[in-house]
């Protein structure tokens, strides 16, 4: 749901630092007050930031995104993300997956209504990318000196696009339904909270599960004094949210979830104190997402990651990478899952393009 609030001055304690942000009279620093749910909201074209991103997450006195045209990155305004703690908001991010009003007006009205009922707008976004190709992601990262040993958060992440009409039935069969059948037959007698199905009459779980998207297959994180990259694969076409696995430095992995549906590793880690603060870092990723059989029965090949920081190669890795879905992967940056002490981060200038094509892709 779109939320708006006018805030002229905000004070928030982030870590050991008191940050005071003012909306300047000349508009040099302004708060981004829109927030959207990309699965169900049609985005006004004028709300899209630099034609590539839309704001998602919490908006309250503890959660902020500021646009700053004084601290720019390669001619782009920067965006300062703030979350005060882990109790008043889970995320503030800019997201590459969305459907604008101009795209939505080309979809027949009843079909659009069904898409929104299924929470499946993401399947119609041009922000997600294909498997098997090499995709380049570039942006600027600025880590304030207030970010330290107690700071925590995911500051860049990639997500799979769920197929909201694929379900697991009570007898453990995976079924792909048509949009019409999912909305007008299945949702006529049940509803879903997150991935779990509930009978409309009894309001009790009925044994159905819907694809809700899994954990991010790739993320850049800060935690416990480490700056690191976490890579995953998820073998289930309908992700099993109960089969969990995580990994934190100094452990590298790979490790598997108890049910063997997920695998995770940390291909790169460095102490946070060794990362430059209060300056722009050029971030460039070259990523190939693993390809999957069309029916979701198996993974077909390995993916790969290359990371460059300020033009220098940081690491190169190959392995299974991504979620088992048909609709590709999309990007977000900002803050997700802050620690109790909060975190502030600045990012700017995002673009993505297919390597060798010479043109940006949206």
N, C-alpha and C positions, 0 to 999 in steps of 0.2 A: 504494500500500500504506500502511495506517495505521501510523505509527511513534510510539512514545512513549519519553520519557526524562525522568528526574527530575533537574533541575538546581536547586540551591539558590542558587548564586551564579555569575555569569558576568562575566568581564572581557574586553572586546574593544576593540582599537584601531580606531576609525572615523575616517578622515581624521587630523586633528591632535589629536583629542580622545579621551581614554581614558574610555569609558563603563563604569560599574560598576552592574549591575542586580542587586538582591537580591529574592528572593521573600520578602515581608514576612510576619511571623507572623500579622498580621491579614488577610492576603489582599488587601491594597490593590493590590499589583503581583504578577501571576502570569504564568507562561509558558504560552503556548498550545502544547501538545506534540503535538496531532494534526496529521497531514498526510494528504491524500487525493489519489487520482488520479480525477478526475471522470468519466473515460471508462469506468472499470471498477469503481469502489468504490461500494457502497450505503452511504449516510451514516446513522449512528445519529441519530435525531431530536434527541437531547439534545446532539449535537455541533455543531448548527447555531448559529451566532453571531447573536444578535438576530433569529432567524427568516429571515435573508436571505443569509448568507455562510458559506462553509466554508474552512478553511485548506488551502493547497496549497504545494508546493515543498520545498526542502531543510530538513532538521532535523539540525543538528550543532552543535558548539561555536562555529561561525562564523556560524550562521544562526538568527535568532530572531524570534519575534513575542511581545510582552508585552502583556497586558491591564492597563490602568491605570485604576483608579476614582478616583484623586486628581486627575488632569488630565482633566476631562470636557469634552465638547462638546455643548451643548444637552441636558444630562442623560444623554448616552450615554458609556459608558466609551471611552477612547481606546485605540488599538493602536499600539505602537511596533515598527516593523520595522527589523531590522538585518541587513546582510550585510557581513562584514569585508572581503572582497576579491572578485575575479572568478575565483578558483580553487577555492573550496570551496562553491559553490552558485550556481545561476543565478537562482533566484527564491525569495522568500517573499511570499505574497500571500493575500488573502481574495477568494473567487470567488463570483459569484452563480449559477453554473450547477451544479446537483447534483440527485441523486435520493435521497430519504430512504427508510428502511425502510418507512415508512407508504405511500409511493407504490409501492414495489417489490412489496409484498404484494398489490397489485391486478393485477399483471401475471402471466399464466399462467407457471408455472415453466419450461417448455421455451422459451417466447418470451424470458423474462428471461435464461436461459442463453445463447441465441443473441445477444441484444442485447449482453451482456457480451463474448462471443467476438468480436463485430464492433467492439468498443470504441465502441458507439453509445449509451451511456446519456445523453449530452448531449442527444440528440433528444427525450428524455422529461422534461427539466427544465422547470420553469415559470419559470426565471430568465432565459431569453432573451426578446427582445422582437420585435415585428412590424415589418415595413417599412411605409413610407408614413404612419405615425402620428408625432405629435410626442411623444417620450419625454423626461421630465425626470429628471436624475440629480443628487442633492444629497449633499454630505458636507463634513466639515471637514478642512482640510489645515493641518498644523503643520510648518514647515521649521526644523529646529534650526540654530543659528548655526554649528555644525560643518560644515554643508553649504556648500562653497565652490567655487572655480574648478576644482579637480581632481575634484570629485564628479561622478558619472555614474549614471544609472539611469532606467528608465521607472517612474513612480510611480502612474499610472492608465492603464488600457488597456481597450479593447473588442475582443472577438474574435468572429468568425463561428463558427457551430456546423456542423462538417463533416457531410456525408452520407457515412457510412462504407461505404455499399453502392453508391456510384457509383465506377466505375473507368474508366481509360483502358486500352484493350487494346493489344497489340503493334502492331496496324495503325492506331493513333492514333484509334480510335473511342471516344467516350464512351458508356458503358452504365450504366443504372440497373438494378440487380438487386434482386430481392426479398430480404428478410432471410434467408429460408430458403436461397435459392439461393446467396447470398454465403457463408454459413457452411458449408453442407453440401456444396456443389459446388466453389466456388472455393477455400475454405480447406482442403478435403480434399487439394488438390494443391499448394498454395502457402502462403506466409506473407508478411507485410509487416513490414518494419522502417521505421518512420516511414511514408513514402509509397511506398516502393519494394518491388515484389513479387519474391520469390525462390522458385525451384523447390525443393520439399521434398527431392527426391532429390539434386539436384546442388548445392543451396545457392548457386546462382548467380542473378543478376538475370534475370528472364524477360520483361521488357518491359511488365509490368503496373504501373500506378500507382493508388493509392487516394486518395480525398479525405482529406487530413489536416488541413485548415484552413490558411489562409494566414497572412500576417503581419497584425498587428492593424490594422484599418482606421482606428482612431483611438487616439491615445496622447498623454499628457502626459509630457514628458521633461525631464530636467536633464542637460546635457552641455556641457563646455568653457565654463562660465560663462554659459550660456544657459538660460532657462526657456521652453519652447516646446511648441506643439501640432503634431502631424504627422497628416495625413489621407491616406487611400489609397482606391483601388478596385482590385479584382481581378476581371478579366473571365472567368476560367476557372472552369467548374463544378468541375473537379478542378484545384486550384491547382498550378501548375508551380513547384516550389521552386527550380528551376535558373534561372528567369527573375527575377533579383533587381534591386531598385532601392532606394536609400536617399537620404536628404537630410538635411543638417545646416545649422544657421545658420552664417553669415548668408544662405546661399542660401534662396530662397523657393519656387522651382519655379513652375509644375508641371513635372515631368520624367516621362518614360516609361521603362519597362524595355526592354532590348534587343529582346525579343520582342513588345513592345507589349501585354502582357497586364495590366500594372499601371501605375498612375499615382499620383504622390505629390506633395504640396505641403505647405508650412508656412504656414498661414493666420494664425498668431500667434506672435510671439517677443518676448522682452524680456530684458534683462540680468538675471541671477540676483541681482545686488547690489541691484536695484530692487524685489525681492519681499520683503515683510516676513518677518522671522525671529522665532522664539520667541513666536509668537502664532497664534491660530486665524484661518484665512482661510475664509470661507464660499464654497464652490464650488458653482455651479449651472450645469448644462449643459442646453440644450434642443436635442435632436437628432432629425432626420428621416433615417432610413436609406433609401438608394435602393432602389427596387423592381425586381425582375427578372422576366423572362418565366418562366413555370412550368417550361418545358423548359430554362431556362438559356441560351437562344440570344442574348439581348440584355438590356441594361439599359433600363428603361422611363422613368426620370425621375431628376432630380437630388435629392440630399439637401441637408441644411443643418445648420449648427452655430451656436449662440449660446452664449457663455460669459459668465457674470456672476461677479465676485469681490467679496465683501462688498457685494453688492447693486448693484454698478455694472457696466454693460455693458462688456465688454473687447473682444469682436470678434463680427462676424456674417459668415458665409460660406455660399455656395451652390456646389455642384458634385457630381460623382459621388462617392458615399461608401458603402463597404461591400464585402463579399465576395459572390460569386455563389453563394449557397446558399439552401436552402428553409427552414431552421430558425431563422433569426434570429440576433441578436447578444446576447452576454452581457458582463458587466462584471467587472473585477478591479482591486483596488488594493493597493499594497504596494511591493515592489521587484522589478524584473526587470532583468537584465544590469547589475550594478554595475560600476564601474571598479575599477582595481587598488587604489585607496585606500579602497574601501568606501563605504558610505553608511548613514545612519540617517534615518528619516522617520516621522512620526506622522499617523495618519488616524483618522477616527471618523464615526459617525452616517450611514452610507450608506442611502439609500432611492431607489427609482425608481418612477415612476408615469406614466401616460399623461395628457398635458395635456388638461384639460377633462373628465376622467372623475371627478375628485374623490376617487378611492380609489387606494391603492397597489396595485401589481401585483407578484406573485411568480411 
